Amino acid sequence: MTPEELRAFLTQRQARFKEGPVQYGTQFRCNSGEIFNVFDSGKISVQGKRTELAAMVKEWDRSGLPPADVYAEAIGEAAGRTLPVGPDRNIFIVYGHDTNARDALELLLRRMNLEPIVLENLPAAGDTIIEKLERYLGQHGDVGFACVLLTPDDEGHKAGAPGEKKYRARQNVILELGMVLGRLGRRRVAILTKESVEQPSDIAGLVYIPFRGGVDEVKFKLLEELQNAGYMPRTARL
C-alpha cells in the first residue's frame, strides 16, 4: 500500500483526516479516531479507535487486496498507474427488446465498479449479430461472466394449442444464451428472468434470478453470484 492509495481510499470513504510525515513514512490521523501510518516499505500500522474503517485497512494490509467497494480507478490514478480492465471487471450483457431492463442492469454493474460489455454498443465491422458475438467472445478472453436478460418480448404456444400461449424471450437471446454458456460455463452465467417469461426447458443447473418490476430488485443475489465467480464488486453504492 502507498500513501497515494490510502489517501484515495479515505477520500472515497468521505473520511476527514490530517496527513503528515513520520519516520520512514506518512501518517493519516482521522477525525473519527483512526490513525494509519504508511511506511516506505509498503506496510501500514493501524492505531487509535477500532472501527469498520480501521478493520478494512487492516484487511487490505494483510491480504494485499483493496476493499471491494474501493473506487479502483481513483486508487489507480492516485498511484500513477492504470488498473487493468480484466476478468475481474468485464461482464457481457445479452438482452432482447427490453432496453429499460438492459439500461438498469448496465447502470447496476457500473455502480459495482464493473465494466458491462453491451453487444449493441460494439463496432460491427460488417459482421452479422452472431458473427459479432463470436468475434467479441473470442477477442475478449478477459470476459469472465455474462448476464442474460430473459424478458417477455414474444408470445408462443405449441402447434394446435393456442390456449397454452406463454410469454417467451426472443429466439436470438436463447441462441446467444447457449453461446455464452458454451464459452464461459454455466457457473459464470446469470440468467435474469422477468415476470412470467418462460424458462428454457431441459437446461438444468443454471442460475435463474427472477425479478418483477426492475433489475435493482435482485442486486444482492447478482452480487452473490459475481462474488462466487471470483469478482470483487464495489458495494458502497448499492
Order of alpha helices (4+ residues) and beta strands (2+ residues): alpha-beta-beta-beta-beta-alpha-alpha-beta-alpha-beta-alpha-beta-beta-beta-alpha-beta-beta-alpha
